[in-house]
């Protein structure tokens, strides 16, 4: 889930408007919070801490989401795989993890050209 999706979900769950969220964050207006929620801008680390306090969630929950979207060590395939994984329900995620663990433990197969 992207940071803007997370912010929209938390705002809806708490029944907060962009103006109400902005009031809890020093030097941030409702227009900026709205831009964050639309994915047009990204909050800085101090702002993420204030957002976490405003929503009553651990800052790491918001930071982990942001870090996952910015991690340069991940390949495009890893980002695509993670995005697809996040669309699955809990049962499907568990099944996929089991398949992946089994594949990771299996010895590599030789291709027909070997």
Secondary structure, DSSP 4 states (H G I P E B T S, - for coil): --HHHHHHHHHHHHT--HHHHHHTSTT--HHHHHHHHHTSS---HHHHHHHHHHHTS-HHHHHHHHHHHH-TTS-HHHHHHHHHHHTS-HHHHHHHHHHHHHHHHSPPPPPTT-
